Amino acid sequence: MPLQRNGWGAASLLSGSPRPTVVSAVTIIPRVARPIASPWVRPTVRGKFLWVGEEKFYIRGVTYGTFRPGADGSAFPVPRIVEQDFAQMSANGVNAVRTYTAPPRWLLDLAEQNDLRVLVGLQGERHYTFLNERKTVREIRDQVKKGAQRCAGHPAVLGYLVANEIPAGIVRWHGARAIETFLRQLSEEVKEEDPEVLVSYANYPSTEYLDLSFLDLLCFNVFLECENSYEAYLARLQNLAGNRPLLITEIGLDSHRNGEEEQASCLDWQIRKSFAAGCAGAFAYAWTDEWHRGGEDVTDWDFGLTSRTREPKRALGVVRKAFEEVPFASKGAWPKISVVVCTFNGSRTIRDCLEGTGKLRYPDYETIVVDDGSTDGVGDIAAEYDVRLIRTENQGLSAARNLGWQSATGEIVAYIDDDARPDPDWLTYLAVAFLKEDYVGVGGPNIPVPDDGETASCVARSPGGPAHVLLSDCEAEHIPGCNMAFRRSWLEAINGFDPQFRQAGDDVDICWRTREQGGKLGFSPAAMVWHHYRRTVRAYWKQQVGYGKAEAMLERKWPEKYNSGGHATWAGRIYINGIFRALSLSRGRIYQGTWGTAGYARLYQSPPTLLHSLPLMHEWQLINLVLAALCAVGIIWTRLLNILPVAAAAFGLSLVPPISAALNIRFPASAKSGFARFRLRVVTAILHLMQPLARLWSRLIYSLTAWRISRFPTLSFPWPRMFQLWSEKWIDTTSVLHSLESVLRSSGAVVRRGGDYDRWDLEIRGGLFGGVRVRTVSETYGRGKHMLRLHFRPWFSISGAGTTLLLMIACFGAMLDRSIYAAAILGTLSAIFGAITFRSGAVAVGAIHRTLIKLDFERT
């Protein structure tokens, strides 16, 4: 449906036919509106929601204005009218007011008296190309600064919107980056005047692509008249918001064209769906039909909850009832949920976890703690809380998770790690997702604990942490184990978790098994938990080494999920720290429509090229290490210093992602000095460089210990070989390949099928740096005689063979130059890498050779 826009820039989707009132099929847990903390304190952001003191604060707001300027130039009605309006708002369940201009101090006083908070608009937008004129930009910045000065420090201020809906054509003219820089400058102006306040910008779908991650929360004006479209767009906005709150700053319907009945019905489901989608609040547009814009009164649009004479319209009563039931209504049966906490020596964080589970606002749940053979007294700590404690010998994480669901009495089993703390409404949002869709599993975001230390904040912004992978805005390919829930019947049907995953990888495995067997995974952005990330660089390294081992185990079990380089191939998008991170260094292409007419814009990013993804591959980091080693040997044999420019260029390319991440870091409140911020940037960059090295080290060690040469025939030298299978009847090549694949996998080999464009049929990996590739052909000799010919040849990765060859060439060069010490060092390194690479091929050849003999193949 096209976006309609009138002469004053307000957006709406206008449809002709009225719709009947729709009652939501899912009604949820009761929530009682709580009084604002006294004395008044300003709201703060905690993850996906706003909090006032120790209470979650859901914004139930209306917009106010704009009005015809009074005789004194004021942009608001006289105090008597404002006081009447505010009193009526408060009586109808409203707790927040959005203004479009900076209000006078007396209006903020009236708001405080009526328990209302004010979201202050500072009018930084212009409907003409303002960035071309320095004078105009200076005037806007002065205006925003003075508006913030006027309201600074007042307890009734909810936050500031530096601008509202800069037109898409203006953004297109100046460019997205220029507008983003301008809005960042405005937000910094406001922070200078009122440092502790929340700052944002009221965006709209036509400029959705703006990267405003520097703002405290994501604010959007959304006018949609189709329930399904509105719900789907809220899910998209939640993913754009990441770990920040999403606030809907305008919703509503014009009763002048659609009638008061349709306006009331539309606002009812718009409000309910906003909160059900996990929004921090919503503003109904507007309080009154009185509206002045562009120098004249607007009389052909009636968006108000009251008439121009302040007579209540039908929509006011509907909005009041919807606000009373924020975030959910009280009716309906709720499934029982069993919360399972698996712990092994988690005494440092288990108290925080169990205190959080004890404060969950859900009518029917239990908490089960599985102590997996801990030695630090964590079981004794858990016994102090109202939980069911199960002690067992140390059997690993998957075994503990299985014991948890087998002991559960709930129909849904929700897992949370011992180093995570749930939001009070965590279970509610998980249950909503299960009730709304036929999901067998649902996950949510894990958000870093903000006061966990500066190093932990750097770790949270580094790769390798628990991240969700989304196929769409609602459906997941993977949900992290620290925040996931499954139907108990489904866990029983697929026989739970695989016990071989003792420390990590269990969540990836069960998600892949779920999808393989037809199950559907969902993602609820509001079902959040607070997660304690590693607080030291050493702990981060140890974690990534463990993840690297789990990754190698997953590749052995799920070879089809990995490419020849040993990297997992995800179909969905990976969200790191709540935000989709593309490997591409380019911004992407912005869909704006022909001549900029698109009502709903999109940012499209092409798949990352090899150049973009290289710095994040562990093979690339290996090459960097080899080049660094060659430069170090150059101290003995100076000719090697000639490769210094190559090493510098390779290392420089590796620094691009770390530097980009370090420059975009949002600092914790403790980092106030310039030196502290610089140190955090350096630590973040170092962690980005460490992560692929830790994974490489772990996978290399695993590949060397998982296979033993003695398990295979001695004739396993990695060279090409030919085998054949003669038969007097028809041989089905596909069946033979299935048998070959099955026998290889049963012996523990990593087997991957060839793709649609490959000349080979099967690939058997013998280690990190090589393996063999098999191809077959069926031959017919007449009279029912057939022969299946099979050929395999070893292959070696560029990182393994290339490194060996490079070191060997350098060794010979040193020998010719009579640099004995350099030649000895280089020769030793070459022999080590050559042996590891050779071993990879030899192991794979031994595996395929033994398997072919079992299947009655003969060597030719």
PyMOL commands that set and color helices and strands:
alter all, ss='L'
color gray80, all
select helices_A, chain A and resi 79-91+105-113+130-132+134-151+168-174+176-193+205-207+227-241+255-258+260-276+314-324+350-358+378-382+397-407+426-436+454-460+488-493+506-516+537-557+559-561+594-596+610-616+618-633+638-654+656-663+674-706+709-711+733-746+798-816+820-854
alter helices_A, ss='H'
color red, helices_A
select strands_A, chain A and resi 4-5+11-12+44-46+49-52+55-56+59-64+96-99+117-121+157-164+199-203+218-221+246-251+281-284+292-293+296-297+337-343+365-372+388-392+412-417+420-422+441-443+446-448+468-470+475-478+483-487+521-523+529-531+573-576+579-580+589-591+602-604+721-727+750-753+762-765+770-780+786-796+858-859
alter strands_A, ss='S'
color yellow, strands_A
deselect
rebuild
show_as cartoon
